[in-house]
Amino acid sequence: MAQKIITIVTDDLTGEEAEDAKTHSFSIDGVEYEIDLSSDSYEQMLQAFGPFVKAARKQSRGRRSGRHTTAARPTEDTAAIRAWAKENGYSVNDRGRVPAEIREAYSKAQ
């Protein structure tokens, strides 16, 4: 029996199918992100980041900034953090990574 597997890539920004979509990576405050974008959406992202990139200092790969990053918390803490965040007016997704600013606010509140 023959099988045909079709992969449909969608633009994470628009939610639309995009044949030219590619995965792009970026990092903010030590958190790595990946996003699948069509060429048009990627251009929008570059235009938005442009002024900040021009003003920033470039770091070589493998060199870490002087900032201290906290180790990942156990999974069981995530549910408590999400519940606390929602009770305290933070917007947090039910799945995925909990933003560092919310984790920090939770830690300070404990």
C-alpha positions as CSV (number, residue, x, y, z in Angstrom):
1,M,0.0,0.0,0.0
2,A,1.3,3.5,-0.9
3,Q,0.8,6.5,1.3
4,K,1.1,10.1,0.5
5,I,1.9,12.5,3.4
6,I,1.1,16.1,2.8
7,T,2.6,18.7,5.1
8,I,0.7,22.0,5.2
9,V,2.7,24.9,6.7
10,T,0.8,27.8,8.1
11,D,2.0,31.3,8.9
12,D,1.9,31.6,12.7
13,L,1.0,35.2,12.5
14,T,-1.8,35.1,10.0
15,G,-2.9,31.5,10.4
16,E,-3.0,31.1,6.6
17,E,-1.4,28.4,4.6
18,A,1.9,29.6,3.1
19,E,4.0,27.7,0.7
20,D,7.0,30.0,1.3
21,A,6.7,29.8,5.1
22,K,10.0,29.1,6.9
23,T,10.9,28.7,10.6
24,H,12.7,31.7,12.1
25,S,14.4,31.8,15.5
26,F,15.0,34.8,17.8
27,S,15.8,35.4,21.4
28,I,14.5,37.9,23.9
29,D,15.8,38.1,27.5
30,G,17.5,34.7,27.2
31,V,14.3,33.0,26.0
32,E,14.6,31.3,22.6
33,Y,11.6,31.5,20.2
34,E,10.7,29.9,16.9
35,I,8.0,31.1,14.6
36,D,6.9,29.9,11.1
37,L,6.3,32.9,8.9
38,S,5.7,33.6,5.2
39,S,8.0,36.0,3.5
40,D,5.5,38.9,4.0
41,S,5.1,38.3,7.7
42,Y,8.9,37.8,8.2
43,E,9.4,41.2,6.5
44,Q,6.9,42.7,8.9
45,M,8.8,41.2,11.9
46,L,12.1,42.6,10.5
47,Q,10.6,46.0,10.1
48,A,9.3,46.0,13.7
49,F,12.6,44.8,15.1
50,G,14.7,47.0,12.8
51,P,15.2,50.0,15.1
52,F,16.0,47.8,18.0
53,V,18.5,45.7,16.1
54,K,20.2,48.8,14.7
55,A,20.7,50.2,18.3
56,A,21.7,46.8,19.8
57,R,25.1,45.3,20.4
58,K,25.7,42.0,18.5
59,Q,26.9,39.1,20.5
60,S,28.7,36.1,19.1
61,R,27.1,32.7,19.3
62,G,28.0,30.7,22.3
63,R,28.8,33.8,24.4
64,R,26.3,34.3,27.2
65,S,25.3,37.7,28.4
66,G,26.1,38.7,32.0
67,R,22.5,38.1,32.9
68,H,21.7,35.2,35.1
69,T,18.9,32.9,33.9
70,T,16.9,30.8,36.2
71,A,16.7,27.0,35.7
72,A,13.5,25.6,34.4
73,R,11.0,25.0,37.1
74,P,9.3,21.6,37.6
75,T,6.2,21.0,35.5
76,E,4.0,20.8,38.6
77,D,4.8,24.5,39.4
78,T,3.5,25.6,36.0
79,A,-0.1,24.9,36.8
80,A,0.2,26.9,40.1
81,I,1.9,29.7,38.3
82,R,-0.8,29.8,35.6
83,A,-3.6,29.8,38.2
84,W,-1.9,32.6,40.2
85,A,-1.3,34.6,37.0
86,K,-4.9,34.4,36.0
87,E,-6.1,35.4,39.5
88,N,-3.8,38.4,39.4
89,G,-4.8,39.8,36.0
90,Y,-2.0,38.4,33.9
91,S,-2.8,37.0,30.4
92,V,-1.3,33.5,30.2
93,N,-1.9,30.7,27.8
94,D,-3.1,27.3,29.0
95,R,-0.3,25.6,27.2
96,G,3.3,26.3,26.3
97,R,6.0,28.2,28.1
98,V,5.0,30.6,30.9
99,P,6.7,34.0,30.2
100,A,9.7,34.8,32.4
101,E,8.1,38.0,33.6
102,I,5.1,36.1,35.0
103,R,7.4,33.5,36.7
104,E,9.4,36.3,38.3
105,A,6.2,38.1,39.5
106,Y,5.0,34.7,40.9
107,S,8.3,34.1,42.7
108,K,8.2,37.6,44.2
109,A,4.7,37.1,45.4
110,Q,5.5,33.9,47.2
